[in-house]
Structure formats: C-alpha cells, structure tokens
C-alpha cells in the first residue's frame, strides 16, 4: 500500500507537470539565429563537398512553366510581373525574385539530373546569407524565415496530415536541442508556429504516385496565407500529381530547368580543364559545339551529365576520345558507361589521407569492387521505390528481425546463470556451500531470467528506435538531473521490492531489506542518470556520424553504470550476510566472515554479475539502442560479405569520395541516377 501511494504521488500531474512556459520573443529569435548559423555551417560544407562552385556554378537557366495545369492565376503568384526567370550562376538575383513573389512559394521542376536539388541548396545558402539584410529592410514587425531542407520522402501524410506537425517532428530529429524535454522552451513547435521556418521539401517525385497526390492535397490544406515553401520534383511526376489532385499548389510559382546549350556545356567543361588541352579533349569539345554526337549533346545538356563526364574523364590517365566516337552517339549507352566507371574514377581521384583537415578524402584505401558490392546491397535494401534516405540505424531492418530477440533472450538467461553461479560460489567460500549458492542463485537467476526475457522481447523493437544524443555535462543541468531521478523513482522502487523479496527468501529479513534499499537507490539513480544524459541542451546539428557516436556513448554509459551497480549490490549482499550472522552467532568472527564474504561476492560475483545481469538490465534502460541493434546486424552482414565490419567508417569514406551525400542524420546516394543504376544490378 505504501509503495503504491508513493508511486501514485510521484506520477501525479501536480508533481510531474512539465508544461512549457510562454516563450519570450527574444528567446525565440535567438534560437532562430542559432539554427541559421548551424544551417549555414552544415550546407556550406555540403555545397563544398558537392563541388557546386568548382570551378563555377553550372549556368542552368530557369523559366516560369508554360503548362497551365501546374499553376493558378498568375496575379496571385507573380503579381504584375507575370513572369519569373533566373540562372543558377546568378543565385542572388533568383533569390530576390523569389522574395518578390506574392506568397513566396516556389516549385522547382525539371527532368532527371537537371540540378533541382542543387538549386534548392543554392537558394538555401543565399536566403540565409541575406536573412539579416532582408530583416532590416522589411522591418522588425516581419520575420525573415530560416530555410531548412527536408527530404519529403519521409512525410507520410496518413500519420501527419498537417505539414507543420511533420516539420516539428523532423526539426526535433535533425536538430536535437529543439527536442530536449529538459529545455524550458518547446522550440521546435514554436519556431514552426511563429513562422520562423521556410521548409524546402526536396524530391516529391521520390514518393509513390498515390503519396504524391496526398502530399499536394495536404500542402493545400496546411498552408496559410503567410506560409512560405520551396518544393522540388521531376516535372512529369509533379504534373501527374497535380492533375490527379485536381488543383495546383496554391499560389506557387513553378519554374522548369532549360537544357544547357552545347556552347554553354562546352564552355563549362573547358573551365574544368588545364590551359593546354590534349588533342582528345579538343576533339570532344569541337564535337560538342558542332552537335556531331547526339548522345554526347543530350547527356551534356544536364548538370548530372556534365558532372559524370568531368568525374570519369578528368581522372589522370583517362582518355576521353571515345566520347567523340561511337560511344557518344547514344545517350543511354553513354550514361550507363559513365555510371559503371564512376566508382573507380572517384576512388582514384581521391587517395586516402589520415589528416583530419582533409575532409573530402577517405581515411583508408578503398577497393572499387568491394565498394560497388556494398553499395549495390544498400541500393537494394533501401530501394528507390521506398525513398532515397539511408538511415544507418535502419540497417538492422535488413536482417531477419527474429534473430535479435532470440540473441538477447539467450544472453540474458546465460548472464543470469553465470552471475548466480559466481555469486553463490564466492559467498559459499566463506559461509559454506548452503547459504552462499542459495542467495546467489535465487537473486541473480531471478534478475537474469526476468530481464533476459523482457530484453529479448523488447530488443525486437530496437530496429525502430532512432539514435540518441549523449550529453554528460552537469553545468546548468543539475535541476534536470534531479527531476529525472525523481521521475524514475517508481522504477527503482519496483526493482528494490523484487530484489528485496529474493534476498529475504534466501538470506533473511535483514539481507532482504538492505539489498532492496541498495537496489532502490542504485536503480533510481542509474535509470534517471541515463535518461538525463539522453537530453541534449545545446544546439547541435545531427549528422550520421554524430548520431552513431552519441548512441554508442549511451550504450557504454549503460554498461558502465551496470558494472558499478553490480559491484555495489554484491557488496551489499555480503554486508547483509555479515549483519545476519553477526546477530545469530559469535559477533566478531561472524562479522569478519560476513565482510569477507561481501568483499569476495562483491569483487568477484558482483563484477561478473554486473557484466551479465546488471549490465544487461542497464542496457534495457533508455530510449535509444540504435547502435547496439545495428552492430548486431552488421556482424551477420559482414560474415555474408554484404557489408564491411566497420560499416560507419565505410559509409563515411563513401561520403568523402563523393559517392554518398548527407541530409541531416541520413545518407543518400550522391545522385538519384546512381541509386537507380545500382538498384538494377
């Protein structure tokens, strides 16, 4: 009754009320500025990695669509100008024209490989750069929203029918400080509701056909008059979605990429080459300008085609003469040829380096054949029909899900047997082989079986958990730590009752009370501390590697706390035995013997018990087990040769050489065409 009353009091709304206070506008503005700085840093690095300015932006021309199906009344879109044009190599002018739109909503369309995402990234950087200037010109009464890019393939309108709800969820995932329950400000939702976020939704065409239609419908229902938006899509898929939805995207300007003229394509390639040209390159550029090879001209009319040509044939030792020959007569054949040679070309162009300053060179020598094999596996498992994202924590889903709970159940039961046997043996060395094995086996096996069973059942759900974010600094977070410990007192109380009952059965009332009290204290603190560490309170951007390292740190923390708890519980068991025998026998000898038992049980049985039983239970704590689930799965995939043992090091190296890119915490293939090409292998 007493325990139930305590648990009810701790869980009462009066005690656990965590309703966020009203946010001061200055605090919200400061949070927006911090987010803008993070985005600037993140996408400047990504733009450099994608070589958007190397040696200069590709001069793609963009014009307002002439298809009347795609837009509504132009007066509601462009005002009096009735037109919208721009170029990718003059992004400042295009950003200014975007801001001059009546509702500032823009849809970027084009054929595959025409630079839609590139333009979105360029606009993002330009809008952030000019945000302060724009704020000064529009006055303090208006907000210059912060552009944030989200892959729209992650938006399931059946679960988040309103765009704003999904944006809040994604902000919390990609920028974890906005999601901290320890923060006094519910920053993510307030930034969205106050109009501080300009969503850039990339890749509508990557959604299934029905989902594209639902997305258009949901956007029209979600957007208020002041809401701004940038959306990218292949033109055919967008046209089909708008047609099936029965109406265009409300008040949105739709621009379409224009093919690069042969002269512009030749000039761009010439700017990438040394001043002194080889005879082969002279012939290729001449053939391009003269439109002599239809396949070459068609491929070079898109930014993707130009990137493939320069990547494969600017590699030292390569000979581009075939581009001006029969190979250049068919665009499809040429494209397949370039994609087949892309992996070895990128690896050859970027030799490994251990210098941390070399951000765009791999840390180890890559084998092109193995890299191709691993990427084909990822392309199949994260198939284009399901989207473009490759979350590393979903790798666990590519293995049979039944293996994980079976492994965890077996490990929990074995841990209980080992811990119980060792604790019983070490205790029995002092008090004989009657009392020692009894207390060790009963208590440890109860815990081992219980948490092994629960762990086996719970671990089957680990593959659906997202990475955690470890933060261990106490400064400014003491109140949060105390609140977390208080919130999880009920869990420690339940654990104390279970262990206390087992200790009472095996070693008497004194042993049970002492053991239950120690478990109550250690259990409450360990669970509260782990959940406290999972609460980020600094503004950080989530990257794949940061998520991996943070989730790994949380796992190590859980195991460490388990070891310490196991040692303390082992010593408490020995002390309880000492008190019991000291009261029933010769005081001095029994106390000394009991303390000796405590040391033996604690140092030997407690440590091994911590490694097994208590570490096992500590691993169950918290909300994030992505690293552990992924590591277990990768061991199976490495044995079968589908992925390397050090999968994150491989993914990072593939990113550094330019085969992958990052969007927040997930990887994607550098180009959708490469993803499609490998998925067909």
VENPE-V46646 format. One record per residue. N is the residue number from 1. RES is the residue in one letter. SS is DSSP state (H for helix, E for strand, L for the rest). OMEGA is omega in radians with two decimals (none if undefined). D_FIRST is the distance of its C-alpha to the first C-alpha in whole Angstrom. Layout:
{{N/RES/SS/OMEGA/D_FIRST} {N/RES/SS/OMEGA/D_FIRST}}
//
This chain:
{{1/X/L/-3.13/0} {2/X/H/-3.14/4} {3/X/H/-3.14/5} {4/X/H/3.13/5} {5/X/H/3.13/6} {6/X/H/3.14/9} {7/X/H/-3.14/10} {8/X/H/3.13/11} {9/X/H/-3.12/12} {10/X/H/-3.10/14} {11/X/L/-3.12/15} {12/X/L/-3.13/16} {13/X/H/-3.11/20} {14/X/H/-3.09/21} {15/X/H/-2.99/20} {16/X/H/3.11/21} {17/X/L/-3.11/24} {18/X/L/-3.14/27} {19/X/L/-3.09/30} {20/X/L/3.13/33} {21/X/L/3.07/35} {22/X/L/-3.05/39} {23/X/L/3.05/41} {24/X/L/-3.14/44} {25/X/H/3.12/47} {26/X/H/3.09/49} {27/X/H/3.14/46} {28/X/H/3.10/46} {29/X/H/3.12/50} {30/X/H/3.10/49} {31/X/H/3.09/47} {32/X/H/3.11/49} {33/X/H/3.11/52} {34/X/H/3.11/50} {35/X/H/3.14/49} {36/X/H/3.11/53} {37/X/H/3.11/54} {38/X/H/3.14/52} {39/X/H/3.11/53} {40/X/H/3.13/57} {41/X/H/-3.09/56} {42/X/H/-3.02/55} {43/X/H/2.98/57} {44/X/H/3.09/60} {45/X/H/-3.13/59} {46/X/H/3.10/59} {47/X/H/3.09/62} {48/X/H/3.13/64} {49/X/H/3.13/63} {50/X/L/3.09/64} {51/X/L/-3.10/67} {52/X/L/-3.13/68} {53/X/L/-3.09/70} {54/X/L/-0.12/72} {55/X/L/3.13/75} {56/X/L/3.10/74} {57/X/L/3.08/72} {58/X/L/-2.99/74} {59/X/L/3.11/76} {60/X/L/3.10/74} {61/X/E/-3.13/75} {62/X/E/-3.12/73} {63/X/E/3.09/74} {64/X/E/-3.10/72} {65/X/L/3.09/72} {66/X/L/3.14/75} {67/X/L/-3.07/73} {68/X/L/-3.14/72} {69/X/L/-2.94/69} {70/X/L/-3.08/67} {71/X/L/3.06/67} {72/X/L/-3.11/67} {73/X/L/-3.10/70} {74/X/H/-3.14/71} {75/X/H/3.10/71} {76/X/H/-3.04/67} {77/X/L/-3.04/67} {78/X/L/-3.13/70} {79/X/L/-3.07/71} {80/X/L/-3.04/75} {81/X/L/3.08/76} {82/X/L/3.12/75} {83/X/L/3.11/75} {84/X/L/3.12/73} {85/X/E/3.10/74} {86/X/E/3.13/73} {87/X/E/-3.12/74} {88/X/L/3.11/71} {89/X/L/3.01/74} {90/X/L/-2.98/73} {91/X/H/3.13/70} {92/X/H/3.13/70} {93/X/H/-3.14/72} {94/X/H/3.10/70} {95/X/H/3.11/67} {96/X/H/3.12/69} {97/X/H/3.07/70} {98/X/H/-3.13/66} {99/X/H/3.12/65} {100/X/L/3.11/68} {101/X/L/-3.10/67} {102/X/L/-3.11/65} {103/X/L/-3.10/62} {104/X/L/3.03/62} {105/X/E/-3.00/61} {106/X/E/3.03/63} {107/X/E/-3.13/63} {108/X/E/-3.10/64} {109/X/E/3.12/66} {110/X/E/3.08/68} {111/X/L/3.09/69} {112/X/L/3.06/68} {113/X/L/-3.08/68} {114/X/L/3.03/70} {115/X/L/-3.12/67} {116/X/H/3.12/65} {117/X/H/3.10/62} {118/X/H/3.11/64} {119/X/H/3.12/65} {120/X/H/3.10/61} {121/X/H/3.10/61} {122/X/H/3.11/64} {123/X/H/3.12/63} {124/X/H/-3.12/60} {125/X/H/-3.13/61} {126/X/H/3.14/64} {127/X/H/3.08/61} {128/X/H/-3.13/59} {129/X/H/-3.07/62} {130/X/L/-3.05/64} {131/X/H/-3.13/60} {132/X/H/3.13/61} {133/X/H/-3.13/65} {134/X/H/3.12/64} {135/X/H/-3.13/61} {136/X/H/-3.09/64} {137/X/H/-3.12/66} {138/X/H/3.14/64} {139/X/L/-3.06/62} {140/X/L/-3.11/59} {141/X/L/3.12/58} {142/X/L/-3.10/58} {143/X/L/2.98/56} {144/X/L/-3.01/57} {145/X/L/-3.10/55} {146/X/E/3.13/54} {147/X/E/3.12/55} {148/X/E/-3.10/52} {149/X/E/3.09/53} {150/X/E/2.96/51} {151/X/E/-3.06/52} {152/X/H/3.13/52} {153/X/H/3.12/51} {154/X/H/-3.10/47} {155/X/L/3.05/47} {156/X/L/-3.06/46} {157/X/L/3.09/46} {158/X/L/3.11/44} {159/X/L/3.11/41} {160/X/L/-3.08/42} {161/X/L/3.11/45} {162/X/L/3.13/45} {163/X/H/-3.04/47} {164/X/H/3.11/45} {165/X/H/3.13/42} {166/X/H/3.11/43} {167/X/H/3.11/45} {168/X/H/3.13/42} {169/X/H/-3.12/40} {170/X/H/3.07/43} {171/X/H/3.14/44} {172/X/H/3.14/40} {173/X/H/-3.04/41} {174/X/H/-3.12/44} {175/X/L/-2.87/44} {176/X/H/3.14/40} {177/X/H/3.11/40} {178/X/H/-3.09/40} {179/X/H/-3.03/37} {180/X/L/3.08/35} {181/X/L/3.10/31} {182/X/L/3.13/32} {183/X/L/3.10/35} {184/X/L/-3.09/35} {185/X/L/3.02/37} {186/X/L/-2.88/37} {187/X/H/-3.05/41} {188/X/H/-3.10/41} {189/X/H/-3.11/41} {190/X/H/3.05/42} {191/X/H/3.14/45} {192/X/H/-3.07/46} {193/X/H/-3.13/45} {194/X/L/3.09/48} {195/X/L/-3.13/50} {196/X/L/-3.04/51} {197/X/E/2.98/51} {198/X/E/-3.07/54} {199/X/E/2.98/53} {200/X/E/-3.06/55} {201/X/E/-3.01/54} {202/X/E/2.94/56} {203/X/L/3.05/57} {204/X/H/-3.11/57} {205/X/H/-3.13/59} {206/X/H/3.06/57} {207/X/L/2.99/54} {208/X/L/-3.03/55} {209/X/H/-3.13/58} {210/X/H/-3.14/55} {211/X/H/3.09/53} {212/X/H/3.13/56} {213/X/H/3.13/56} {214/X/H/3.13/53} {215/X/H/3.10/53} {216/X/H/3.13/56} {217/X/H/-3.13/54} {218/X/H/3.10/51} {219/X/H/3.14/53} {220/X/H/3.12/55} {221/X/H/-3.03/52} {222/X/H/-2.96/50} {223/X/L/3.00/53} {224/X/L/-3.03/53} {225/X/L/-3.06/57} {226/X/L/-3.07/56} {227/X/L/3.10/54} {228/X/L/-3.03/57} {229/X/E/2.93/57} {230/X/E/-3.09/59} {231/X/E/3.06/59} {232/X/E/3.13/61} {233/X/E/2.91/62} {234/X/E/-2.95/64} {235/X/H/-3.10/67} {236/X/H/-3.13/67} {237/X/H/3.11/63} {238/X/H/3.12/63} {239/X/H/3.14/66} {240/X/H/-3.12/64} {241/X/H/3.14/61} {242/X/H/3.13/62} {243/X/H/-3.13/65} {244/X/H/3.11/62} {245/X/H/3.09/60} {246/X/L/3.12/63} {247/X/L/3.12/63} {248/X/L/3.06/63} {249/X/L/-2.96/60} {250/X/L/3.03/61} {251/X/L/-3.12/63} {252/X/L/3.01/63} {253/X/E/-3.13/66} {254/X/E/3.10/67} {255/X/E/-3.07/69} {256/X/E/3.11/70} {257/X/E/3.08/72} {258/X/L/3.12/75} {259/X/L/3.09/77} {260/X/L/3.05/78} {261/X/L/-3.13/82} {262/X/H/-3.12/84} {263/X/H/3.12/85} {264/X/H/3.10/82} {265/X/H/3.13/80} {266/X/H/3.13/83} {267/X/H/3.12/83} {268/X/H/3.12/80} {269/X/H/3.14/80} {270/X/H/3.14/83} {271/X/H/3.12/81} {272/X/H/-3.02/79} {273/X/L/3.07/82} {274/X/L/-3.07/84} {275/X/L/3.14/87} {276/X/L/-3.07/89} {277/X/L/3.01/89} {278/X/L/3.14/89} {279/X/H/-3.12/92} {280/X/H/3.14/89} {281/X/H/3.07/87} {282/X/H/-3.13/90} {283/X/H/3.14/91} {284/X/H/-3.13/87} {285/X/H/3.11/87} {286/X/H/3.11/90} {287/X/H/3.13/89} {288/X/H/-3.13/86} {289/X/H/-3.09/88} {290/X/L/-3.12/91} {291/X/L/-3.06/88} {292/X/L/-3.10/90} {293/X/L/-3.06/87} {294/X/H/-3.13/85} {295/X/H/3.12/82} {296/X/H/-3.13/82} {297/X/H/3.13/82} {298/X/H/-3.13/79} {299/X/H/-3.11/77} {300/X/H/3.13/78} {301/X/L/3.12/78} {302/X/L/3.08/74} {303/X/H/3.12/72} {304/X/H/3.13/70} {305/X/H/3.11/74} {306/X/H/3.12/75} {307/X/H/3.12/72} {308/X/H/-3.13/72} {309/X/H/-3.10/76} {310/X/H/-3.11/76} {311/X/H/-3.07/73} {312/X/H/-2.98/75} {313/X/H/2.96/78} {314/X/L/3.06/78} {315/X/L/3.13/77} {316/X/L/3.12/79} {317/X/L/3.14/82} {318/X/L/-3.10/81} {319/X/L/-3.08/84} {320/X/H/-3.03/83} {321/X/H/-3.09/87} {322/X/H/3.12/85} {323/X/H/3.13/84} {324/X/H/-3.13/87} {325/X/L/-3.10/88} {326/X/H/-3.13/87} {327/X/H/-3.09/83} {328/X/H/-3.10/84} {329/X/H/-3.10/85} {330/X/L/-3.05/82} {331/X/H/-3.11/79} {332/X/H/3.11/76} {333/X/H/-3.14/78} {334/X/H/3.13/78} {335/X/H/3.12/74} {336/X/H/3.12/73} {337/X/H/-3.12/75} {338/X/H/3.11/74} {339/X/H/3.10/70} {340/X/H/-3.10/71} {341/X/H/-3.06/72} {342/X/H/-3.07/70} {343/X/H/3.12/67} {344/X/H/-3.14/70} {345/X/H/3.13/72} {346/X/H/3.13/69} {347/X/H/3.14/68} {348/X/H/-3.09/71} {349/X/H/-3.11/72} {350/X/L/3.12/69} {351/X/L/-3.07/69} {352/X/L/3.10/66} {353/X/L/3.09/65} {354/X/L/-3.14/62} {355/X/L/-3.13/63} {356/X/L/3.14/60} {357/X/L/3.10/62} {358/X/L/-3.04/64} {359/X/L/-3.01/61} {360/X/L/3.03/63} {361/X/L/-3.09/64} {362/X/L/-3.13/62} {363/X/L/3.14/61} {364/X/L/-3.14/62} {365/X/L/-3.10/65} {366/X/L/3.07/64} {367/X/L/-3.06/66} {368/X/H/-3.12/67} {369/X/H/3.12/66} {370/X/H/3.11/63} {371/X/H/3.12/62} {372/X/H/-3.14/63} {373/X/H/-3.12/62} {374/X/H/-3.12/58} {375/X/H/3.06/59} {376/X/H/3.09/60} {377/X/H/3.14/57} {378/X/H/3.14/55} {379/X/H/3.11/57} {380/X/H/-3.08/56} {381/X/H/3.06/52} {382/X/L/-2.97/52} {383/X/L/-3.14/55} {384/X/H/-3.12/57} {385/X/H/3.13/56} {386/X/H/-3.12/52} {387/X/L/-3.07/53} {388/X/L/-3.05/54} {389/X/L/3.02/51} {390/X/E/3.07/50} {391/X/L/-3.06/47} {392/X/H/-3.11/47} {393/X/H/3.07/43} {394/X/H/3.06/44} {395/X/H/3.11/46} {396/X/H/-3.14/43} {397/X/H/-3.11/44} {398/X/H/3.08/47} {399/X/L/3.13/46} {400/X/L/-3.04/45} {401/X/L/-3.09/41} {402/X/H/-3.09/40} {403/X/H/-3.05/41} {404/X/H/3.12/38} {405/X/H/3.11/35} {406/X/H/3.12/37} {407/X/H/-3.11/38} {408/X/H/3.12/34} {409/X/H/3.14/33} {410/X/H/-3.11/35} {411/X/H/3.11/35} {412/X/H/3.14/31} {413/X/H/3.10/32} {414/X/H/3.11/35} {415/X/H/3.11/33} {416/X/H/3.11/30} {417/X/H/-3.13/33} {418/X/H/-3.11/35} {419/X/H/-3.13/32} {420/X/H/-3.13/31} {421/X/H/-3.10/35} {422/X/H/3.12/36} {423/X/H/3.12/32} {424/X/H/3.14/33} {425/X/H/-3.09/37} {426/X/H/3.09/36} {427/X/H/-3.12/34} {428/X/H/3.10/36} {429/X/H/-3.12/39} {430/X/H/-3.01/38} {431/X/H/-3.12/36} {432/X/H/-3.01/38} {433/X/H/3.08/37} {434/X/H/-3.08/34} {435/X/H/-3.06/31} {436/X/H/3.13/32} {437/X/H/-3.08/32} {438/X/H/-3.13/29} {439/X/H/-3.12/27} {440/X/H/-3.07/29} {441/X/H/-3.08/29} {442/X/H/-3.07/26} {443/X/H/-3.05/24} {444/X/H/3.13/27} {445/X/H/3.06/27} {446/X/H/-3.13/24} {447/X/H/-3.11/24} {448/X/H/-3.13/27} {449/X/H/-3.09/27} {450/X/H/-3.06/24} {451/X/H/3.02/25} {452/X/H/3.11/29} {453/X/H/3.13/28} {454/X/H/3.13/26} {455/X/H/3.12/29} {456/X/H/3.12/31} {457/X/H/-3.09/30} {458/X/H/-3.04/29} {459/X/H/3.05/33} {460/X/L/3.12/35} {461/X/L/-3.07/34} {462/X/H/-3.07/35} {463/X/H/3.13/38} {464/X/H/-3.11/37} {465/X/L/3.11/36} {466/X/L/-3.13/38} {467/X/L/3.07/39} {468/X/L/-3.11/37} {469/X/L/-3.03/38} {470/X/L/3.10/37} {471/X/L/-2.98/37} {472/X/L/-3.09/37} {473/X/L/-3.10/38} {474/X/L/-3.03/36} {475/X/L/3.12/38} {476/X/L/-3.06/37} {477/X/L/-3.11/34} {478/X/H/3.13/32} {479/X/H/3.11/30} {480/X/H/3.13/29} {481/X/H/3.13/28} {482/X/H/3.14/25} {483/X/H/3.12/24} {484/X/H/3.14/24} {485/X/H/3.11/22} {486/X/H/-3.10/19} {487/X/H/-3.09/19} {488/X/L/3.10/19} {489/X/H/-3.10/16} {490/X/H/3.12/13} {491/X/H/3.10/16} {492/X/H/3.13/16} {493/X/H/3.12/13} {494/X/H/3.11/13} {495/X/H/3.12/16} {496/X/H/3.11/15} {497/X/H/-3.14/13} {498/X/H/-3.12/15} {499/X/H/3.12/18} {500/X/H/3.11/16} {501/X/H/3.11/16} {502/X/H/3.12/19} {503/X/H/3.12/21} {504/X/H/3.13/19} {505/X/H/-3.04/21} {506/X/H/-2.98/24} {507/X/H/3.11/24} {508/X/L/-3.04/22} {509/X/H/-3.09/19} {510/X/H/3.12/21} {511/X/H/-3.13/22} {512/X/H/-3.13/19} {513/X/H/-3.12/17} {514/X/H/-3.13/20} {515/X/H/3.12/20} {516/X/H/3.14/17} {517/X/H/-3.14/17} {518/X/H/3.13/21} {519/X/H/3.09/20} {520/X/H/-3.11/17} {521/X/H/-3.07/20} {522/X/H/-3.13/23} {523/X/H/3.13/21} {524/X/H/-3.10/20} {525/X/H/-3.06/23} {526/X/H/-3.14/25} {527/X/H/3.12/24} {528/X/H/-3.12/24} {529/X/H/3.14/27} {530/X/H/3.14/29} {531/X/H/3.05/28} {532/X/H/-3.12/29} {533/X/H/-3.13/32} {534/X/L/-3.09/33} {535/X/L/3.11/33} {536/X/L/-3.14/37} {537/X/L/3.07/38} {538/X/L/-3.13/42} {539/X/L/3.12/44} {540/X/L/3.06/45} {541/X/L/-3.12/47} {542/X/L/3.03/46} {543/X/L/3.12/48} {544/X/H/-3.09/48} {545/X/H/3.12/48} {546/X/H/3.09/46} {547/X/H/3.11/43} {548/X/H/-3.09/44} {549/X/H/-3.13/44} {550/X/H/3.13/41} {551/X/H/3.05/39} {552/X/H/3.13/40} {553/X/H/3.10/39} {554/X/H/3.10/35} {555/X/H/3.10/35} {556/X/H/3.11/37} {557/X/H/-3.14/34} {558/X/H/-3.12/31} {559/X/H/3.13/33} {560/X/H/3.11/34} {561/X/H/3.09/30} {562/X/H/3.12/30} {563/X/H/3.14/32} {564/X/H/3.13/31} {565/X/H/3.12/27} {566/X/H/3.13/29} {567/X/H/-3.13/31} {568/X/H/3.14/28} {569/X/H/3.09/26} {570/X/H/3.09/29} {571/X/H/3.12/30} {572/X/H/3.10/26} {573/X/H/3.12/26} {574/X/H/3.13/29} {575/X/H/3.09/28} {576/X/H/3.09/25} {577/X/H/3.14/28} {578/X/H/-3.14/30} {579/X/H/-3.11/28} {580/X/H/-3.10/27} {581/X/H/3.10/31} {582/X/H/3.13/32} {583/X/H/-3.07/30} {584/X/H/-3.10/31} {585/X/L/3.07/35} {586/X/L/-2.95/38} {587/X/H/-3.02/36} {588/X/H/-3.08/38} {589/X/H/-3.13/39} {590/X/H/3.11/36} {591/X/H/3.12/34} {592/X/H/3.12/37} {593/X/H/3.12/37} {594/X/H/3.11/33} {595/X/H/3.07/34} {596/X/H/3.06/37} {597/X/H/3.14/35} {598/X/H/3.13/32} {599/X/H/-3.13/35} {600/X/H/-3.13/37} {601/X/H/-3.10/33} {602/X/H/-3.06/33} {603/X/H/-3.11/36} {604/X/H/-3.10/37} {605/X/H/-3.13/34} {606/X/H/-3.13/32} {607/X/H/3.14/34} {608/X/H/3.05/35} {609/X/H/3.07/31} {610/X/H/3.10/31} {611/X/H/-3.09/34} {612/X/H/-2.99/33} {613/X/H/-3.02/29} {614/X/H/3.07/28} {615/X/H/3.10/31} {616/X/H/3.14/30} {617/X/H/3.13/26} {618/X/H/3.10/28} {619/X/H/-3.13/30} {620/X/H/-3.08/28} {621/X/L/3.07/26} {622/X/L/-3.03/28} {623/X/L/-2.98/30} {624/X/L/3.10/33} {625/X/L/-3.05/35} {626/X/H/-3.12/38} {627/X/H/-3.10/40} {628/X/H/3.13/39} {629/X/H/3.14/39} {630/X/H/-3.12/43} {631/X/H/3.11/43} {632/X/H/-3.12/42} {633/X/H/-3.10/45} {634/X/H/3.12/48} {635/X/H/3.08/48} {636/X/H/-3.11/49} {637/X/H/3.12/51} {638/X/H/3.12/53} {639/X/H/3.14/54} {640/X/L/3.08/55} {641/X/L/-3.13/57} {642/X/L/3.12/56} {643/X/L/3.10/54} {644/X/L/3.13/55} {645/X/L/-3.14/52} {646/X/L/-2.96/52} {647/X/H/-3.11/51} {648/X/H/3.07/51} {649/X/H/3.09/54} {650/X/H/-3.12/56} {651/X/H/3.11/54} {652/X/H/3.10/55} {653/X/H/3.08/59} {654/X/H/3.06/59} {655/X/H/-3.09/58} {656/X/H/-3.14/61} {657/X/H/3.07/64} {658/X/L/3.09/63} {659/X/L/3.10/62} {660/X/E/3.00/58} {661/X/E/3.11/57} {662/X/E/3.02/54} {663/X/E/-3.04/52} {664/X/L/-3.06/49} {665/X/L/-3.06/47} {666/X/E/3.00/49} {667/X/E/2.94/52} {668/X/E/2.98/55} {669/X/E/-3.06/58} {670/X/L/3.09/61} {671/X/L/3.14/63} {672/X/H/3.13/62} {673/X/H/3.09/65} {674/X/H/3.09/64} {675/X/H/3.14/61} {676/X/H/-3.09/63} {677/X/H/-3.12/65} {678/X/H/3.12/63} {679/X/H/3.12/61} {680/X/L/-3.04/64} {681/X/L/none/65}}
//
